[in-house]
Amino acid sequence: MIDGAQLLDAIYEIVQDKKIDKEIILEGIREGFQKAYEKFFDPEAIVRVDIDQNTGQIKVFKELSVVQKIEDEWLEIGLNAAKEKYGDNVSIGDNVYEPVEFTMEFSKLAVMQVGQIIKQKIREGEKNKIYQEFLSKNHEIVGGFVKDITETSYLVDVNGSIIPIWNKKMIPGENFEIDQRICFYIEEVSKDNKHSQIQASRIHPEFLSRLMETEVPEILEGIVEVKSVAREPGHRAKIAVFSHEEGIDPIGSCVGALGSRIKNITKELNGEKIDVVLWNEDTKTFVMNSLAPVKVISIDINESNNECFIVVPNEQLSLAIGKKGMAARLVANLVNMKINIFSLDSAKEKEIEILWNGNISEKELNNPEFLSKVNKRREKTLKNNVKEDIVPKKESEEEIVFVEQDKSIDEIQASIAAFESLNDDNTFEYEESIGNDEDYDSYYQN
């Protein structure tokens, strides 16, 4: 027989520890006894389970139909026998409830069934608790403390709920310790997911957008709006902003005095450098703003294909592409458009029409001052690169990429395919550009 006092203690402990409604546990006990009876006696029987919440005593009854002639003794009872047990008011067609005797075998089976169902109820209760708790926080930033670290994820304690952040959702190169505080963006809250109800991320573009809200009051107040975000997590990001109030500089608001605001965000993102770009409803202007500090000679947009053809100065091709194509991918993602970039010489060879509708004229392009500035930047870049003609660089365990330092502009251009948005999940094949992140740093700091 089950000890009622122990049962009540167990229920109380579960309710307190798991923060689950008491009625859910009681329902699990009732269901467990019902299933135990069905397995031990009769799968077709209708069973009622009563629990005295003051004493913890459990009583099980099986429902019997009152009949004139018994055809199934497990489900029916004769009229005379029913009157004898339950009184003269019983008539044919009524239902009566006969107490079930607790044998040792039945009690063991019932305890096992109750245990399994209670575990299931606890899991369901915890899932519902997490769902209700985090539903209002969907697409927001939350913070917690690292509780444990596994091979595949960080387990974060957020007000008593354990939320996993999978390694692939962490910024490359960052590491956290046990009990260290960490914040993340909630991509999705699911009612039922066997892996994780909360999809947490530190690499989602909206994570950067929400971080901007915390550092830039103008964004939180709606004066400055974040229009789009593109990220190469842990490396570089571009964020397009727009001011709804005349006289408010959106870029200056985001950067802050001496870069204080943007530096705080960069620190949170493991050194990820952030270029703040001025959004413009005119797509051509927006694309040119996104390419800065690269100058645009010619820009042609095919709206039906959502594709853009851009011609840049020969000397700035590598800067437009960026290391491993990063700069071009960021621009493509920021403007949400397929980007094709050509040097001036390559465009002429391919007989691409030069529109001269960008932000540099032919006269400015040929100005010695412009060429001198570009050459100084390139010389600085080359000094920071390895001096050997061919430098082996391990990209992965299977692939070695060789970077030739003295490739001509045209040779680089010849290996460049159209840069797709990361949303298309395409892989690009091209020689690594001789440009690096330092080319952007002076622009970023201004």
N, C-alpha and C positions, 0 to 999 in steps of 0.2 A: 504494500500500500504506500502511496506517496505521502510524504510528510508535509502537511499543509503549512506549517511554520517555515520550513526550509524553502518551500515554494514561494511564499510571500517575500522572503528575504532575497531570493534569486531575482524575482520580478523587480523589486525595488532597486537592486544593484544594477540591473540592465538599464532601467529607466534613467537612473542617475548618471551612469557611465556613458551610455550611448545617446542620451538626450532624445529618447524615443518615447512617444505617447504610450502610456500604460495600457490603453485599450488595444493597441496593436499587439502587445505581448500576450494579453489575455485571449485575443482572437487566434493567435498562433497556437496556444495551448488547446483551445477548443478544436481547432482544425487537426492538430496532432492526434488527439484521442479519437476523432472521427475516422481518420485514415487508419489508425491502428485497429479499430473495430472492423472496418471494411476488410482489412487484410486478414485479421485473425478469425473473423466469424463469417461475414456475409457482405460482398461488395455492393449488393443492392439495398442494403438496410439503410433506413433513415435514422440518424443518431442525433440526440441532443445532449450537449455537455453543459452542466451548470457548475460555476465556480463561485464559492463563497469568498468574497473579497475581505471579509473580516477574519476568517479562520484559515483560509487557503484550502478548504476541503473541496474535492472534486467529485462530482457525481455524474455518471453516464447513464443515459436512458435510450432504449431503442423504441422506435415508434411502431405500434401494431394497429392494424385495421380490424375493427370488430366485424365479424362475419357470421353468417348462419352455419356455413360449412367450411372448414379449414382446408385450403388447397396448398398453402405454403406456411408451415409452422414458424418459419423465421420472420415472416412479415405479417402474419395474421393471428388472431385469437378468437376463439368461439364466444358467442354471446353469453352463455352461462358462466364460463370461466372469467370473462371480463366483469360480469356483475358481481361475482364472488370476490374478485380482487379490488375492483374500483367503484362498487356501489350500484344500486338498482337504477340509477339515472342513465346508465350506459345503454345505448341502443345500436342497432346495426348501422354501419357507416361511420360511426365515431372512430376517433383515434385515441389510443391510450398509450402511456409511456411506461415501459417496464424497466426497472433498475437492472443494470449490467453488473454482474459479479466480477470483482477485480481478482483474477487469478494471478499467480506469480508470472506466468508466461505472458499474459496479456499486459500486465503492468510493465514488464521489461520492454515489450514492443512499443507500448504507448510512450514510454520515456524516450526511446530512440526516435520515434516519429516526431515527438514534440521538440526534441533537440534539433533535428534537421530543419523543421519548419521555423523554429525561433531564429536560427542562424539566417535563414532566408529572409525572414521578416526584418531582422536587424539590418541586413544588407540593403533591403528595399527602403527601410526607414532612413538609413544613412544617405542613400542616394537621393531620396526625396528631400531630406534636410539640406544637402548640398545644393540641390537644384533650386530650392526656394531661397536659400541664402545668397546664391551667386547670380540668380537670374537678373536682379536689379543692377548687378555689376558687369553684365555682359558688355563687351567693347569698351571697358574701362581699365585703368591701371589699379592693381591691388598690390599690397606688400605683405610679406611674411618673413619667417625665419627658417633657414635651412635645417630641417630635422634629420635628414639622412641623405647619403649620396650613394647611388648604385651605379652599375656599369652603364646603364642606359638613361638615367635621369637624376634630377635633383628633386627630393621630396620636401615640399615647403609647407610649413604649418601656418595656416591663415585662420586665426581665431578658433583653433581647435580642429579645423578641417585640413586634411593632408592633400595637397595638390601637387601632382607631378609636373615638372617641366622637362620634357624629353631633351636629350643632348642636342638633337638636330634643331631644336628651337632656341638653343642658347647661342649667344654671339661667339663666333670662333675665337678661341684663345683666352676666353675669360674663365676664371675659376673662383668658386666660392667655398667657404669653409662651413663646417657645422656651427649652427647658432648665428651665422652671419645674416644680416637682413638683406633681402632681395626683393625687387619689385618686377612685375611682369604685366603683360597685356592679355586680357581674356578674349580670345578669338571667338569662342563658342561655348555655350552652356547647354549640355544635353541632358534630357530626362533620364535616358538609359544608354550607357555606353560601357561595354565590357572592359575597355582599356582605361578610359578616363572620361568622366563627365565634363571636366573643365579642360578645354584646349588652351593651354597657356603658352605664351611666346614672348621672347625678347628680340626677335628678329623681324616681326611684322612691321610694315611701314607705319601702321597706326600707332604703334608703341612710341615712335618718335613724335608723331603728331600730338599724342596725349602728354608726352613729356614737355613739349613746347607750351602746352596750356599751363603746366605747373610753374614754369619759369617766366612766362611772358603774360603779365596781367592783361595786356591789350587783346590777346587771343582769347583768354578766358571770358573777358567782357564782351567779346564779339566785335570789337573795333577792328582788329586785324583777323583775317580769315586764312586758314591753311587750305589752299586749293588742291594741292597734290603733293605726294611724297614718293621718292624713289630711294632705295637703300641697297648698298652692298655691305651687309652687316659687319661691323668691326673695322671697316675700311673707310668708306666715304658715303655720304648721302646728299641728296639735293631735295630742298623743300621749297615749294612755290607759295608765296604769300601775297595777300592783297589787302589794302586798307579801305575801309568803308567810310572813313572820315578824312576830309581834306585837311592837309597839314600834318597828318600822322605818317611818319615814314615807316612802312611795314618792315623793311629790312633792318633799319636801325633799332626798331623796337625788339626784334628777335635777337639781334646780335648783342645788344646791351652795351653799356659803357665799357670801353676797352675789351669788348668781347666777353664780358662776365657771364651773361646769360647763356650764350651758346657754348661757352667752355664748360659750364656745369653739366650741360646735356652730353657733351662729348665725353666727359669723365664718366658719366653713368653708362655710356655705350662703349666702354672699353677703348676709348681713343678714337672712335669713329668721327671723322671730320665732316662738318656739315656746311654745304654751300647754300646760302639763302638767296633765292631767285625771285625776282619781281614777276608775278603773274600778270598776263595781259589777255583780254578777251580776243585780241587778234592773234591767231595761231602763229603766224610768221614772226611777229614780235616776241611772242612767248618762247618760241624755239630759239631765237637768237639770244634772248636773255638767259636761256638755259645752257647755251653753249659757252657763255662768257667764262674765261677771258678770250676765248677763240673768236676771231672776227669772221664774219660771213660775207662772202663775195656775192653768192647767188643762192636763192632759196626758192624752190618750186614745190608746191604741195598738191598732191593728187587726193582730193577729198574722197572720191568714190572708193579708192583703195586704202584710204587712211595711211598714206605713204608720203614721205618727204625726201626730196633730193637736195643736198646741200653741197656747195662748193666753198672750200676754205683756202686760204693762202698755202702755198707749198710748204712754207716753213712751219705752219701750225697744224699740219695734218696729224702728226703723232700726238699732239696735245688734244686734238678733237677726239681721237680714238681712245687715248688713255692707256694705261698699263693693262694688258690683257683685255682690252676693249671696255674697260670699266666706265670711262667717261661717256662713251657712246651709249652704252646700255642704260646708264643713269638718265641721260637725256631722253632716250626712247621711252623709258618707263614714266618719266615725269610728265611728258607731253602725251603719253599713251598713243604712240604712233610709230610706225616702222620708219627707221632712219637709214638713209644711204648717204655716205660722206665721200667726197672726192676732193683731191687736190686740184688746183687750177690747171696744172699741166696735164694731169690725167683726164680731166673733164674735156679739155681741148682735143686730146687724142681720141676720146670716145665720141667727139662731136656733140657733146652736151651743150645746150645753149647757155651762154653766160649772161644772166639777166642784169647783173650789177644792181640788184635791188636789196642788198643786205645792209650791213652797218659799216662798210668800208668801201670807199670809192677806189677807182683805178689809180688816181693820183696819190691817194693816201697809201695805197698798197706799195707803190714804188718809191715812197718817201724814205730816204736813208735812215731817218730817225726810227721809223717803224721796223725796218729790217735790223737795225742795230739793237733795238730792244729785244727782238725775237732771238737774235743770235746770242745775246748775253744770257738769255734764259737757257738756250740749248747748251751753251758752253758749261753753265753751272750744272745742268743735268748730266752731261757726259762725264764731268769730273766725279760725280757721285756714283757712276756706274763702274763696273770692273773694266780694267784697261785692255784685257785680252780681246783679240778679234772675235773669238767664239767662246761663249761662256756656257757650260752645261748647267742646266737648272732643272732639278727634279720636280716634276709636276705631280706625279703619283708613282705608285710602286711599279706600274706597267709602262709609264711613258716618260721619256726624257725630251725636253724641248731645248733646242740650241738657239740662242739669241745672237744674231750678228749685229755688232755695234755700229758698223759703218754702212749699213744698207742705205741705198738712195731712197728718196721720197717715192719715186715711181715704183720701185721694187716692193716697198711696203704697201703702196696703194693696190698693186696688182694682186695681193693676197687677201684683200679685204672683201668680205661678202656683206650683203645688207644686214644691218644690225636689227634683229627682231627684239621685241619687248620680252622681258623675262616671263611675262604671263604666258607667252607661247611656248616656253620651255625648250627653246632651240639651242643647239651648240654651234658656236662659230669657229671656223678654222682660219687663222691668219697668223702671220709672224708677230711676235710680241713687239709693241711699240717701244721706241727708245725713250718716250716720255715717262715721267713718273709723277707721283703725287706732289712733289715739291713745286712743280710748275703751277699748281693751283694755290699754293699756300699764301702767296702774297695777296692774291685776290680774296681769299677766304678771310684773311686777317683784317682787311680794310673795312 
